[in-house]
Every structure is written in C-alpha cells, then in structure tokens.
Amino acid sequence: MDVAPLDIATGKTGGAPSGGLRNDDIGLTDKDYAAFEQLLLGVQKAWSDGDVGKLRAHVTPEMLSYFSEQLSANTSAGIANHIEDVVFDNGDLAEAWNEGGMEYATVAMRWTARDYTTRLDSGAVVEGDATKTVEQTEVWTFLRNGAQGRWLLSAIQQV
C-alpha cells in the first residue's frame, strides 16, 4: 500500500513516498484525525467492557452486528478478551473519498495495548499476557454523513 506516514494527532505527514498523500479527496483536518484517535480509544474500551451500547455510539450498524456476534461467541466459550491501556502511536492515511453524500477515510492505525483473554468463571488468563503491552496494526475505515457528520467506524482489516 503506497501511503504517506501520518501523525493522526496533528494530521501532518512526513517522509511521504513519492507522490505524497494518496487520494485525500475530502480535505481531512486535524479535527478529523483527532476523531479517528478517539474512535480507536472508545471502540477498544467498549470492546473490553463488553458494552454493546457504548460500541453503538462509535460504529456503523454492520460493525455493531459483527462486534455483537464476536462478544456473544466469546461469552458462549466462557472467555472475555481485554484490550487495555491503549496508547495510539500513529497512522497512515491510505485514502479519503466522497461517495453518495458520505465521506470515507481509510487509515492504518498503530497502537500498543495489553491484549489478553481470560476465563469468565475464574479470571485466569488463557491467551496473551495481562502485564505486557503488544503492538497492534489494523486498517480502519471510517465514514460520516457529509463534512459535518460524526465519524463512525465502518470496517476493520487485519494486517
């Protein structure tokens, strides 16, 4: 993927590959990049809490359905996944575009967090390490209804 390294907190690029930013057709601002970071933190917190109501405030109905299914599968298996102490590192803007009155932005999100899974009955860690942070990278696509809408998470791709 040919993208320019982007500091989401500032919205500034640096060390861009030849050709610079790729496909920012909507003119993202610092406020947009701050919203992406807040969505990362909010989604991870709601996921860790198993709180579908809080997830609803951050994601599209399709993503809510996906998260609900995953949380239900975990509960059925007697486990809970925890993603805690999330620290956003940076992101790479892949593209931003307008389609049918909706604006979209796809960003490779990088962060560190404690990511571990416990048994619901005993609290015993069954995967990961509750004491160590790990680096994560996922490609997140956000959407909003026009330039004045609020960004929502609409897709996640594992890297």
Residue pairs with C-beta under 8 A, 6 or more apart in sequence:
1 92
1 94
1 108
2 17
2 19
2 22
3 17
3 21
3 22
3 92
3 93
3 94
3 108
4 13
4 14
4 15
4 16
4 17
4 20
4 21
4 22
4 92
4 93
5 13
5 14
5 15
5 16
5 90
5 92
6 12
6 13
6 21
6 33
6 90
6 91
6 92
6 93
6 107
7 13
7 14
7 33
7 90
7 91
8 33
8 34
8 36
8 37
8 88
8 90
8 91
8 107
8 109
9 33
9 34
9 37
9 88
10 30
10 33
11 28
11 29
11 30
11 32
11 33
13 20
13 21
13 93
21 93
22 93
22 94
22 95
23 94
23 95
23 96
23 97
24 93
24 95
24 96
25 95
25 96
25 97
25 98
26 96
26 97
26 98
26 103
26 105
26 147
28 93
28 96
28 105
32 105
32 151
33 91
35 142
35 150
35 151
36 91
36 105
36 107
36 109
36 140
36 142
36 151
37 88
39 58
39 140
39 142
39 151
39 152
39 153
40 86
40 88
40 109
40 111
40 140
41 86
41 88
42 54
42 57
42 58
43 55
43 58
43 59
43 153
44 83
44 86
44 113
45 54
45 86
46 52
46 54
46 55
46 57
46 58
47 55
47 67
47 71
47 81
47 83
48 81
48 82
48 83
48 84
50 71
50 75
50 80
52 64
52 67
52 68
52 71
55 63
55 64
55 67
55 68
56 64
58 152
58 153
59 67
59 152
59 153
59 154
60 143
60 152
60 153
60 154
62 154
63 152
63 153
63 154
63 155
63 156
74 80
74 81
74 117
75 120
78 119
78 120
78 121
79 117
79 118
79 119
79 120
79 126
80 117
80 118
80 120
81 115
81 116
81 117
82 114
82 115
82 116
82 117
82 118
82 130
83 113
83 114
83 115
84 113
84 114
85 113
85 114
85 133
86 111
86 112
86 113
87 111
87 112
87 113
87 133
88 109
88 110
88 111
89 110
89 111
89 112
89 135
90 110
91 107
91 108
91 109
91 110
92 107
92 108
93 105
93 106
93 107
94 106
94 107
94 108
94 139
95 104
95 105
95 106
96 103
96 104
96 105
96 106
97 103
97 104
98 104
101 145
101 146
102 143
102 144
102 145
102 146
103 143
103 144
103 145
103 146
103 147
103 149
104 141
104 142
104 143
104 154
105 141
105 142
105 143
105 151
106 139
106 140
106 141
106 142
107 139
107 140
107 141
107 142
108 137
108 138
108 139
108 159
109 137
109 138
109 139
109 140
110 135
110 136
110 137
111 135
111 136
112 133
112 134
112 135
112 136
113 133
113 134
113 136
114 128
114 129
114 130
114 131
114 132
114 133
114 134
115 128
115 134
115 136
116 125
116 127
116 128
116 129
116 130
117 125
117 126
117 127
117 128
118 124
118 125
118 126
118 130
119 126
128 134
137 159
138 156
138 157
138 158
138 159
139 156
139 157
139 159
140 153
140 155
140 156
140 157
141 153
141 154
141 155
141 156
141 157
142 151
142 152
142 153
142 154
143 151
143 152
143 154
144 150
144 151
144 152
